[in-house]
Amino acid sequence: MEMKYRIKYERNCAKYLQRLDRNTQIRIINAINQLPFGDIKLLQGNKDNYSLRVGSCNYL
């Protein structure tokens, strides 16, 4: 069964990614592209939003 999901990037997210070094950008984008697999957790008190851990950082 295939899960459907949508990734929504906000403008400040794109700006944040541009400020990062190239290796970190690639790690984050690869982790996002591999969703729904990876270190993801449902945010507490919310049924639609998740957190993705890449290295020592969490991304919503």
Contacts in CASP RR format, 6 or more apart in sequence:
PFRMAT RR
TARGET T0000
AUTHOR 0000-0000-0000
METHOD contacts of the structure
MODEL  1
MEMKYRIKYERNCAKYLQRLDRNTQIRIINAINQLPFGDIKLLQGNKDNY
SLRVGSCNYL
3 36 0 8 1.000
5 35 0 8 1.000
5 36 0 8 1.000
7 32 0 8 1.000
7 35 0 8 1.000
17 25 0 8 1.000
17 28 0 8 1.000
17 29 0 8 1.000
18 25 0 8 1.000
20 28 0 8 1.000
27 54 0 8 1.000
27 55 0 8 1.000
28 54 0 8 1.000
28 59 0 8 1.000
31 38 0 8 1.000
31 52 0 8 1.000
31 54 0 8 1.000
32 52 0 8 1.000
32 59 0 8 1.000
35 52 0 8 1.000
38 52 0 8 1.000
39 52 0 8 1.000
39 53 0 8 1.000
39 54 0 8 1.000
40 50 0 8 1.000
40 51 0 8 1.000
40 52 0 8 1.000
40 53 0 8 1.000
41 50 0 8 1.000
41 51 0 8 1.000
41 53 0 8 1.000
42 49 0 8 1.000
42 50 0 8 1.000
42 51 0 8 1.000
43 49 0 8 1.000
43 50 0 8 1.000
43 51 0 8 1.000
43 60 0 8 1.000
49 60 0 8 1.000
50 60 0 8 1.000
51 58 0 8 1.000
51 59 0 8 1.000
51 60 0 8 1.000
52 58 0 8 1.000
52 59 0 8 1.000
52 60 0 8 1.000
53 59 0 8 1.000
END
